[in-house]
Amino acid sequence: MAGEIGLRERKKLRTRQAISDAAIALFLKSGFDAVSVAEIAEAAEVSKRTLFAYFPTKEDLVLHRFADHETESAWCVRERAVRQTPLAALRARFLTGLAEREPITGLCEVPEVRDLFRMVLETPALAARMLQFNAGAERALAEALRETATVSALTARVAAAQVVAVQWTLAVDNHNRIVAGQAADQIYPIAVESARQAFALLARGLEPEGI
């Protein structure tokens, strides 16, 4: 039975990946607004009903690649080292992401990632969905701060909003430099210094509050 369940889950993952790959390829070729859900379903060789079972909205076909990071900051805070402040853990995690050229940091010059990031920023429906993603990240981070930092609910919400805003601002700045033609290796030291400065600004207000 366990093997049967494993096989079923693997099939679902393959179907999900096939739908995602078909959607991204069509979006990058023709633009998000110019591609219909029916066209994606046909390219992925699934029904529209199956497509919506995996991705409830058209926007989710793109943003699911960001959604995996929605609770990452919250996880980082919960799993931080003993005596490490939440903000120090978040700063270290972002710097690691830059070093590893993670797409969520904007410092990724892989053409598909670059073009996908740009599409999110330039397409109103996707930009609006990205705001929802960031709001979810804020809620998750605020909850983690409340659980681990012994701060008030208001302090946790304000801190989470500031952290998520800084992370996104830095990512967009890095992406814009990539789009302008600079190489990731060339941008990296600038991105690191910008991140250090941004988190230092956060620290002035948040560390006295225990974050």
Secondary structure by P-SEA (a helix, b strand, c coil): caaaaaaaaaaaaaaaaaaaaaaaaaaaacccccccaaaaaaaacccaaaaaaaccccccccccccccccaaaaaaaaaccccccaaaaaaaaaaaaaaacccccccccaaaaaaaaaaaaccaaaaaaaaaaaaaaaaaaaaaaaacccccaaaaaaaaaaaaaaaaaaaaaaaaaaaaccccccaaaaaaaaaaaaaaaaaaccccccc
